[in-house]
Amino acid sequence: MANLKLLKKKVLISGANGLLGQKLVERFSKDHEVHGLDITPGSLLDIDGYKYLQADITERRSLLDVAKSVGPDIILNAAAYTNVDASEEDKEICWKVNVIGVQNLAHAAKSAGAFLVHISTDYVFDGVDGNYNEESIPNPLGYYGRSKLAGENELVGSGAEYAILRTMVLYGVGQGLRLNFATWLVEQLRAGKPVKIVDDQFGHPTLADDLALAVHKVAELRSTGIFHVTGSEYGSRYDFAVTLSRVFGFDQSLISRIKTSDLNQKAPRPLNSSFNLSRCKNELGLELCNIEQGIRALKQQLAGQA
């Protein structure tokens, strides 16, 4: 019998130390030879057989050297500059990561003959109409959204074989991570601290584990093009906070409503970036968690960390 280990496909995951990156490493390690890369010195995960490399996707030569040494069949890009407000000032670093980095990964994928799965965002849309499908015309409001759209365009024109998964409001639990919207809410409400949450920003909260599952399915099927992949339920940030409070048994009176305009944020936000998820459901056969299901999974994961 052939050694099954020799038959495993090689996967290179950029942004491997981030929330989604960690979920991708965990999921793909079950049936692939996984190599993770990030700009930080060491891996935040300890998984048998997992190999970690320190590299910067904005440096083409070093990235190509890594790709050549690994020889990946699949490249997954979970790396991004995601600070929406800081993007308005730190434009150079935002562009380097979200555009030049994607350009370099696409070049590496084409050189290696690898399939590249790239993660993008609802911020490529203006949030005026909502119910966006994959053919809807993007119209980003801020620099972050413009950089992510430019990254998509680099990949589309690169000649590499690719899939782009647009998602939003990503949350979940990982090792050594900064807080995301859901874990920040848990921390604040558990401590009895009041929170003000916008009730006029609508979208699909997405559990990181679910998105990793979708990436695995796309890579497995080698499905090309753009996919909208998010949690199945649409709601406001306030709706999410109220559901989280109820599921965790926190004091709901700590949550008060505000409007996006009250926050005086540097970058404009799309207010209604709801997605049409038909392609995800019909072509990938996936329907991800609704809001309550995702929060219950989050609660279980946090309990496992305690």
Secondary structure, DSSP 4 states (H G I P E B T S, - for coil): ---HHHHPPEEEEETTTSHHHHHHHHHHTTTSEEEEEESSSS-S---TT-EEEE--TT-HHHHHHHHHHH--SEEEE------TTGGGT-HHHHHIIIIIHHHHHHHHHHHHT-EEEEEEEGGGS-SSS--B-TTSPP---SHHHHHHHHHHHHHHTS--EEEEEEE-SEE---SSPPP-HHHHHHHHHHTT--EEEESS-EE--EEHHHHHHHHHHHHHHT--EEEE---S--EEHHHHHHHHHHHHT--GGGEEEE-GGGG--SS---SB--B--HHHHHHH------HHHHHHHHHHHHHHH-
